[in-house]
Amino acid sequence: MEISVVIPTYNRYEVLQRALSSVYSQTLKPKEVIVIDDGSTDKTSQIKNLFPNIKYFYQKNRGVSSARNLGIKESTCEWIAFLDSDDEWHEDKLAHHAEFHKNFPDIRMSYTDEKWIRGGDEVKMPKKFCKFGGYIFMECLSHCIIAPSAALLHKEIFADVGEFDESLEVCEDYDMWLRVACGYEIGLIDKKLITKYGGCDDQLSAKHWGMDRFRVRALERMLDLELSKDKKEAVLKTLVQKYSLLLKGAIKYDRIIDSNEYKIKIQRYKIE
């Protein structure tokens, strides 16, 4: 199995070194490592001095989706593994993927469990982020249960479902995995093979109120696809749940225009 590793990064020079070290420590080496610098203003442009074998590309700041899409475009392998620069892989991660797909050659995407570190301490993962394998579209509706750093997938999937949505500043992974899970079986490697670090004030997940505002955009677009009756009803039910939560937040923060919009959409998507 030949694997391209795609690492998007923005002003993460120090932790990027940790991420790259975890890639080059793999027991199964990737064929290529692609770093997409999304307009960094720190020392990220010097990263090739420490890791001369990487393929480094710089672009003006356009967001993580754009960076990942450029990495996909520049990749030369059939299989692509993503790694966010805040995260790191355990040394046998890629080897486990290779073994999984050797045993299940018809499955075109797999992902692993993960360990969370906050403030230097490991934290227990909430039950809502429990991992599932198989045809997991329903399990992917509420929250994003697949970390990009945990995923490996065949390049043909992108030709089928499209690239990462560059209009979504956050929840772009939720949107992508919904589209994949709608039509593909997804394999779960039930081992904690990545470590995710949190706590940085400038992490995208900490910049926005009401993250469901971005998830509902992905859900609404799912309704444009030819869904089975049970999938369509599940999407509608999830939309109403999320708009109800957003309505409470809009009322709390006196967002009158938003609250009126959410009331209208609750009625529009409500299943009788």
Beta strands, then each sheet from edge to edge (+ up, - down):
strand 1: 3-9
strand 2: 32-38
strand 3: 55-59
strand 4: 79-82
strand 5: 88-89
strand 6: 109-118
strand 7: 121-123
strand 8: 151-154
strand 9: 187-198
sheet 1: 3+ 2+ 1+ 4+ 8- 6+ 7-
sheet 2: 3+ 2+ 1+ 4+ 8- 6+ 9+ 5-
end
